[in-house]
Amino acid sequence: MTSDIRSITVIGGGTMGSGIAAACAAAERNVLVLEATRDLAEAARARVAALAVDAAEAARIAERLTVGTIGDDLGLIADSDWICEAVIEKLEVKRDLLRRIEPKRRDGSIVSTNTSGIPLHDILEGAPERQRRDTLVTHFFNPVRLMRLIEIVSGDDTSPEAHDKLVHFVHDVLGKGVVDAKDTPNFIGNRIGCFWILAGLHKAVAHRAAGLTIETIDALMSAPVGIPSTGLYGLADLIGLDVMDSIARNLAATLPEGDAGRAFASLPAAEAAMVARGQLGRKTGGGYYRVKRTPDGGKVKEVYDSTTGTWSPAARVTLSPVHADLASLMFADDAEGRFAWDLLGDTLVYAADLVPEIADDVVSIDRALRWGFAWTRGPFELLDRIGPARVVARLRAEGRAVPHMLAVAESVGAATFYEGDTYLTAEGGRAPIAPE
């Protein structure tokens, strides 16, 4: 099968839109980027050009890329096979833009709204049948040129043809790893990945008071789990506390009643204070960590103590063999083990209760966390490593409910979610793992 998508319009030339445009132009597709003003359009052109990996790709992008303004050039979308809206993450802005797009596009063109968590049904509320049939969510992960994951969300009325055509293009032409997500708040990757971050910031308050340091928490939540070396606090620094605050507010407004994530859909007081004074992370020169020059011209990494409001040299942490192994760490009867069970255990339990709510299968959830958050293993792969039966036994010993997928595994006597080239389905059967 060859792709029918030869021409693309990207509306919004910011960080995300320019990344999408660069990927498409580098794949030798004609790309039009539309912005609000001519100056912004030219800035978008420069941003796209800067994403070329070498001189040959730069020439290819320059040949394929044109820019314009929404006010003057929106009619040009009639020539596009795919119109990708990538403007600000505000519901009314996206709704208004899609209304303006609809009469200008041709029959059979695909429209996608690029969002990290706004449900498609909210964006399409009151939309005509043709628009609902041809519109999907594309959630590219940033930076687009580097991150493999794209979550694609169809609505109740999205045509299978539009879905399949777009999936083929982003997978076979752009080389992305595609995960089909349900039309639920924050989809898959952000629903679970941001639960881990926000729950971690909240839960760590008590554990730090009991003696764990930021450096130790980051060490525990990196190599033993298979999460990048940033760990928890380092990742928050990378993303930015202002972005995490925005995500938390969105979750507070959209998560279903009774969802476990609602308890963490805000920043803790210390983090809220950091946001208020502009201490956001790497982009502001420091959040939890910063790098300072020493008088002799060297560098020292410092860590921030939110309790005292002071900086001190960051300690290098070497974990003991017990804490370096995930299966033993999770059941260690010490401060490190209690923290790991509290945060990672709750994250895995949360994920195990979201099938089939946010995805039809465990494979989609695991791929979303691996491809979108750079976890070495997804939640169900981690459960297999720890031992699902051990997790169930501990939950019961603590008087807690057993989440859906762990209950399914127990009911059919499955020792693991993955077995050979098959996975455990939500109904308790086995299904083949689709190629990546």
MARTOR-312247 format. One line per 2 residues: number of its first residue (from 0); their letters; for each residue x, z, y of C-alpha. Coordinates in Angstrom, 2 decimals. Last residue first. Layout:
<recs>
NUM	A	X Z Y | ... $
</recs>
This chain:
<recs>
435	EP	5.62 16.15 -2.42 | 4.28 15.00 -5.76 $
433	AI	1.01 16.64 -6.86 | 1.26 19.73 -9.06 $
431	PA	-0.88 19.24 -12.15 | -3.94 21.50 -12.52 $
429	RG	-4.53 24.64 -14.58 | -7.77 26.58 -14.79 $
427	GE	-8.79 29.88 -13.26 | -11.39 28.61 -10.78 $
425	AT	-9.07 28.93 -7.76 | -6.55 26.82 -9.68 $
423	LY	-3.37 28.05 -11.32 | -0.51 25.59 -10.92 $
421	TD	1.04 22.97 -13.21 | 4.45 21.32 -13.60 $
419	GE	5.87 24.12 -15.72 | 3.74 27.19 -15.09 $
417	YF	3.08 28.22 -11.51 | 0.69 31.02 -10.57 $
415	TA	2.40 33.44 -12.93 | 1.51 35.81 -15.78 $
413	AG	-1.90 34.19 -16.18 | -4.20 36.38 -18.29 $
411	VS	-7.35 34.54 -17.27 | -8.91 37.47 -15.37 $
409	EA	-5.56 38.68 -14.02 | -4.72 35.34 -12.41 $
407	VA	-8.20 35.10 -10.91 | -7.94 38.64 -9.51 $
405	LM	-4.59 37.74 -7.95 | -6.24 34.67 -6.45 $
403	HP	-9.15 36.63 -4.98 | -7.48 39.69 -3.55 $
401	VA	-7.41 43.01 -5.49 | -9.06 45.76 -3.47 $
399	RG	-7.05 48.87 -2.69 | -7.11 52.29 -4.33 $
397	EA	-3.36 52.72 -4.04 | -2.93 52.65 -7.82 $
395	RL	-5.13 49.54 -7.88 | -2.88 47.78 -5.37 $
393	RA	0.17 48.86 -7.35 | -1.18 47.46 -10.60 $
391	VV	-2.16 44.17 -8.94 | 1.35 43.78 -7.47 $
389	RA	2.96 44.49 -10.83 | 0.65 41.94 -12.50 $
387	PG	1.58 39.27 -9.95 | 5.33 39.69 -10.68 $
385	IR	7.83 39.70 -7.83 | 9.08 36.14 -8.37 $
383	DL	5.61 34.83 -9.10 | 4.32 36.56 -5.98 $
381	LE	7.08 34.88 -3.98 | 6.02 31.47 -5.34 $
379	FP	2.49 32.39 -4.34 | 3.54 33.22 -0.78 $
377	GR	5.80 30.17 -0.29 | 9.45 30.10 -1.25 $
375	TW	12.53 29.14 0.78 | 10.57 29.88 3.94 $
373	AF	11.33 27.27 6.61 | 8.23 28.12 8.67 $
371	GW	6.46 24.74 8.57 | 7.82 23.15 5.40 $
369	RL	8.05 26.27 3.25 | 5.01 28.01 4.71 $
367	AR	2.80 24.91 4.52 | 4.15 24.02 1.08 $
365	DI	3.17 27.40 -0.34 | -0.33 27.20 1.13 $
363	SV	-0.91 23.68 -0.14 | 0.34 24.61 -3.61 $
361	VD	-1.97 27.62 -3.81 | -5.06 25.40 -3.81 $
359	DA	-8.18 24.43 -1.90 | -6.92 25.52 1.49 $
357	IE	-8.23 27.80 4.27 | -11.12 29.51 2.45 $
355	PV	-10.18 28.49 -1.11 | -7.92 30.43 -1.29 $
353	LD	-7.47 32.86 1.61 | -7.42 36.11 -0.41 $
351	AA	-4.00 35.48 -1.94 | -2.56 34.81 1.52 $
349	YV	-3.64 38.23 2.78 | -2.24 39.94 -0.34 $
347	LT	1.05 38.12 0.22 | 1.15 39.23 3.86 $
345	DG	0.21 42.80 2.93 | 3.06 42.99 0.44 $
343	LL	5.46 41.45 2.93 | 4.65 44.03 5.57 $
341	DW	3.92 47.34 3.84 | 5.80 46.54 0.65 $
339	AF	8.93 45.58 2.59 | 8.62 48.65 4.85 $
337	RG	8.23 51.03 1.93 | 11.16 49.43 0.14 $
335	EA	13.47 49.86 3.11 | 12.43 53.46 3.75 $
333	DD	12.87 54.46 0.11 | 11.00 54.24 -3.17 $
331	AF	12.05 50.68 -4.01 | 9.13 48.64 -5.34 $
329	ML	9.36 45.62 -3.02 | 13.15 45.83 -2.90 $
327	SA	13.49 45.56 -6.69 | 11.60 42.26 -6.88 $
325	LD	13.20 40.95 -3.69 | 16.83 41.58 -4.63 $
323	AH	19.04 42.44 -1.64 | 17.48 45.89 -1.30 $
321	VP	18.61 47.14 -4.68 | 22.00 45.43 -4.35 $
319	SL	22.55 47.33 -1.06 | 22.07 45.41 2.16 $
317	TV	24.93 44.78 4.57 | 23.82 45.09 8.19 $
315	RA	25.98 44.09 11.18 | 25.04 46.31 14.10 $
313	AP	23.91 44.88 17.41 | 25.84 46.23 20.41 $
311	SW	23.54 48.27 22.69 | 20.77 47.50 25.17 $
309	TG	18.48 50.08 26.76 | 14.76 50.52 27.41 $
307	TT	14.73 53.84 25.57 | 11.89 53.11 23.16 $
305	SD	12.17 49.33 23.46 | 15.71 49.44 22.10 $
303	YV	17.19 46.00 22.75 | 19.94 44.51 20.60 $
301	EK	23.27 43.13 21.78 | 25.47 40.33 20.48 $
299	VK	28.95 40.38 21.99 | 30.90 37.45 23.34 $
297	GG	34.54 36.94 24.28 | 36.06 36.23 27.70 $
295	DP	38.14 39.42 27.87 | 35.57 41.12 30.11 $
293	TR	32.87 40.56 27.48 | 30.15 37.91 27.78 $
291	KV	26.71 38.93 26.61 | 24.50 37.53 23.85 $
289	RY	20.91 38.76 23.74 | 18.58 40.21 21.14 $
287	YG	15.11 41.72 21.24 | 14.14 39.43 24.10 $
285	GG	17.08 37.77 25.77 | 18.24 35.00 28.07 $
283	TK	14.77 33.95 29.18 | 14.44 31.08 26.69 $
281	RG	15.96 33.21 23.94 | 13.26 35.82 24.03 $
279	LQ	10.38 36.77 26.33 | 11.66 39.46 28.67 $
277	GR	9.47 38.31 31.57 | 8.47 41.74 32.86 $
275	AV	4.90 41.54 31.60 | 6.02 39.98 28.31 $
273	MA	8.30 42.94 27.60 | 5.46 45.35 28.43 $
271	AE	3.21 43.56 25.93 | 6.00 43.90 23.38 $
269	AA	6.21 47.66 23.89 | 2.42 48.03 23.74 $
267	PL	2.02 46.13 20.48 | 0.96 42.48 20.87 $
265	SA	-2.56 41.45 19.95 | -4.38 40.02 16.94 $
263	FA	-2.91 42.58 14.53 | -6.09 44.28 13.29 $
261	RG	-7.87 40.91 13.42 | -5.55 39.57 10.74 $
259	AD	-7.37 41.46 8.01 | -10.46 39.30 8.52 $
257	GE	-13.59 41.44 8.75 | -15.21 39.27 11.39 $
255	PL	-13.81 35.76 11.22 | -10.74 34.92 13.29 $
253	TA	-11.46 32.89 16.45 | -11.16 35.00 19.60 $
251	AL	-8.63 37.54 18.34 | -6.67 34.72 16.73 $
249	NR	-6.48 32.86 20.04 | -5.30 36.01 21.81 $
247	AI	-2.62 36.55 19.17 | -1.41 32.96 19.51 $
245	SD	-1.12 33.37 23.28 | 0.82 36.61 22.89 $
243	MV	3.08 34.96 20.31 | 3.78 32.18 22.82 $
241	DL	4.62 34.73 25.52 | 6.80 36.59 23.03 $
239	GI	8.93 33.49 22.56 | 9.32 31.39 19.40 $
237	LD	13.05 32.05 19.03 | 12.83 35.69 20.10 $
235	AL	9.91 36.24 17.70 | 12.06 34.65 14.99 $
233	GY	14.92 37.05 15.75 | 12.51 39.95 15.55 $
231	LG	11.23 39.06 12.09 | 14.24 37.63 10.27 $
229	TS	16.42 35.18 12.22 | 18.33 34.60 9.00 $
227	PI	15.66 32.22 7.74 | 13.16 33.57 5.16 $
225	GV	14.11 33.64 1.48 | 12.65 37.09 0.94 $
223	PA	15.91 38.88 0.12 | 17.80 36.75 2.71 $
221	SM	15.50 37.30 5.71 | 12.97 40.11 6.07 $
219	LA	15.29 42.88 4.90 | 18.06 41.79 7.27 $
217	DI	15.61 41.56 10.17 | 14.31 45.06 9.44 $
215	TE	17.87 46.36 9.23 | 18.81 44.87 12.61 $
213	IT	15.65 46.22 14.25 | 16.54 49.66 12.95 $
211	LG	14.74 51.72 10.33 | 14.63 55.45 11.06 $
209	AA	11.07 56.75 10.72 | 10.23 55.67 14.28 $
207	RH	11.38 52.20 13.27 | 8.95 52.28 10.36 $
205	AV	6.08 53.35 12.60 | 6.64 50.55 15.13 $
203	AK	7.54 48.06 12.38 | 3.89 47.79 11.35 $
201	HL	2.85 46.30 14.67 | 5.67 43.77 15.04 $
199	GA	5.39 42.89 11.36 | 1.62 42.39 11.53 $
197	LI	2.23 39.93 14.37 | 4.99 38.04 12.55 $
195	WF	3.43 38.00 9.07 | -0.03 37.15 10.43 $
193	CG	1.67 34.38 12.43 | 2.99 32.83 9.22 $
191	IR	-0.33 33.22 7.42 | -2.76 31.62 9.89 $
189	NG	0.05 29.61 11.48 | 0.87 27.75 8.28 $
187	IF	-2.68 27.33 7.03 | -5.25 26.31 9.71 $
185	NP	-5.00 28.33 12.94 | -8.74 29.08 12.75 $
183	TD	-10.52 27.16 9.96 | -11.17 23.46 9.45 $
181	KA	-9.56 23.39 6.02 | -6.00 22.18 5.58 $
179	DV	-4.65 19.10 3.83 | -0.87 19.38 3.69 $
177	VG	1.35 16.40 4.38 | 5.13 16.50 4.16 $
175	KG	6.35 14.02 6.73 | 8.38 10.87 6.17 $
173	LV	7.13 9.00 9.25 | 6.25 5.85 7.31 $
171	DH	5.21 7.14 3.88 | 3.83 10.55 4.82 $
169	VF	2.59 10.08 8.39 | 1.24 6.60 7.65 $
167	HV	-0.35 7.33 4.28 | -2.04 10.44 5.60 $
165	LK	-3.44 8.46 8.55 | -4.95 5.77 6.34 $
163	DH	-6.27 8.29 3.83 | -8.05 10.39 6.45 $
161	AE	-9.58 7.43 8.30 | -10.77 5.91 5.01 $
159	PS	-12.19 9.24 3.78 | -14.46 9.25 6.84 $
157	TD	-14.59 12.41 8.92 | -18.15 13.80 8.99 $
155	DG	-17.51 17.35 7.73 | -14.26 17.43 9.67 $
153	SV	-10.84 16.53 8.36 | -7.74 18.61 8.99 $
151	IE	-4.20 17.33 8.56 | -1.29 19.75 8.57 $
149	IL	2.08 18.14 9.21 | 5.19 19.76 7.85 $
147	RM	8.69 18.28 7.79 | 10.13 19.81 10.92 $
145	LR	13.11 17.99 12.44 | 11.76 15.11 14.55 $
143	VP	8.59 17.05 15.39 | 10.37 20.08 16.81 $
141	NF	7.81 21.60 16.53 | 5.24 21.38 13.76 $
139	FH	2.72 18.54 13.75 | -0.90 19.62 13.50 $
137	TV	-2.98 16.47 13.24 | -6.70 17.16 13.50 $
135	LT	-9.10 14.38 12.59 | -11.41 11.91 14.35 $
133	DR	-12.87 8.64 13.02 | -16.25 9.73 11.69 $
131	RQ	-16.86 12.35 14.39 | -16.25 9.76 17.11 $
129	RE	-18.59 7.23 15.54 | -21.31 9.87 15.09 $
127	PA	-21.36 10.97 18.73 | -19.74 14.26 19.83 $
125	GE	-21.91 17.34 20.52 | -19.26 19.76 19.26 $
123	LI	-16.21 17.71 18.36 | -13.59 20.16 19.69 $
121	DH	-15.38 23.14 18.14 | -15.74 21.37 14.80 $
119	LP	-12.03 20.55 14.87 | -11.04 24.21 14.95 $
117	IG	-8.38 25.08 17.57 | -5.25 26.16 15.65 $
115	ST	-2.02 24.35 16.28 | -3.62 21.34 17.91 $
113	NT	-3.00 17.61 17.93 | -6.33 15.85 18.26 $
111	SV	-6.41 12.72 16.19 | -8.27 9.49 16.80 $
109	IS	-8.26 6.62 14.32 | -9.22 3.09 15.28 $
107	GD	-11.94 1.46 13.19 | -14.07 0.31 16.09 $
105	RR	-12.10 -0.10 19.31 | -11.20 2.59 21.81 $
103	KP	-12.36 2.80 25.40 | -15.82 4.33 24.92 $
101	EI	-14.39 7.30 22.93 | -11.29 8.11 24.92 $
99	RR	-13.08 9.70 27.86 | -15.09 12.01 25.59 $
97	LL	-11.88 12.84 23.72 | -10.29 13.85 27.01 $
95	DR	-13.17 16.14 27.95 | -13.16 17.89 24.57 $
93	KV	-9.39 18.40 24.70 | -9.50 19.91 28.18 $
91	EL	-12.48 22.07 27.21 | -10.70 23.51 24.17 $
89	KE	-7.39 24.32 25.81 | -4.13 23.74 23.95 $
87	IV	-2.59 21.37 26.52 | -2.41 17.67 25.66 $
85	AE	-1.42 15.93 22.44 | -4.18 13.37 21.84 $
83	CI	-3.09 10.87 19.20 | -4.76 7.46 19.35 $
81	WD	-4.13 5.44 16.19 | -4.70 1.72 15.66 $
79	SD	-4.13 1.01 19.34 | -5.12 -2.13 21.26 $
77	AI	-8.24 -0.58 22.79 | -5.97 2.24 23.93 $
75	LG	-5.01 0.00 26.85 | -8.21 1.03 28.65 $
73	LD	-6.62 4.40 29.42 | -4.16 2.66 31.74 $
71	DG	-4.96 3.60 35.33 | -6.27 7.16 35.19 $
69	IT	-4.56 8.17 31.96 | -1.23 6.99 33.29 $
67	GV	1.34 4.70 31.75 | 4.29 4.51 29.40 $
65	TL	5.78 1.89 27.11 | 7.97 2.41 24.06 $
63	RE	8.91 -0.15 21.38 | 12.08 -1.65 22.85 $
61	AI	13.35 1.68 24.18 | 12.74 3.30 20.80 $
59	RA	14.72 0.66 18.93 | 17.59 0.84 21.42 $
57	AE	17.73 4.63 21.09 | 17.63 4.26 17.31 $
55	AA	20.74 2.09 17.38 | 22.47 4.45 19.80 $
53	DV	21.93 7.52 17.63 | 19.45 10.29 16.83 $
51	AL	16.95 9.31 19.52 | 15.21 12.36 21.02 $
49	AA	16.52 11.73 24.54 | 14.48 8.52 24.73 $
47	VR	11.25 10.45 24.23 | 12.08 12.88 27.05 $
45	AR	13.12 10.05 29.37 | 9.83 8.23 28.77 $
43	AA	7.93 11.50 29.24 | 9.59 11.97 32.64 $
41	EA	8.49 8.44 33.48 | 4.91 9.33 32.53 $
39	LD	5.08 12.57 34.51 | 6.12 10.63 37.61 $
37	RT	3.35 8.08 37.03 | 0.74 10.81 36.84 $
35	AE	-1.55 12.36 34.21 | 0.36 11.01 31.23 $
33	LV	-0.09 8.20 28.73 | 2.50 7.31 26.10 $
31	LV	2.16 3.87 24.49 | 3.96 3.31 21.21 $
29	NR	4.62 0.10 19.29 | 5.76 1.04 15.79 $
27	EA	9.33 0.52 14.61 | 9.71 3.85 12.77 $
25	AA	11.84 5.05 15.70 | 8.81 4.33 17.89 $
23	CA	6.63 6.56 15.71 | 9.07 9.47 15.57 $
21	AA	9.76 9.23 19.29 | 6.05 9.24 20.15 $
19	IG	5.40 12.31 17.99 | 8.33 14.16 19.59 $
17	SG	7.22 13.11 23.07 | 3.74 14.44 22.38 $
15	MT	5.00 17.80 21.15 | 7.41 18.53 23.98 $
13	GG	5.22 17.04 26.68 | 4.12 13.42 26.86 $
11	GI	0.37 13.83 26.66 | -1.78 11.04 25.29 $
9	VT	0.06 9.31 22.46 | -1.11 5.76 21.83 $
7	IS	-0.06 4.10 18.60 | 0.34 0.54 17.37 $
5	RI	1.12 -0.66 13.84 | -1.11 1.57 11.72 $
3	DS	-2.35 -0.56 8.83 | 0.27 0.99 6.55 $
1	TM	1.31 -0.89 3.46 | 0.00 0.00 0.00 $
</recs>
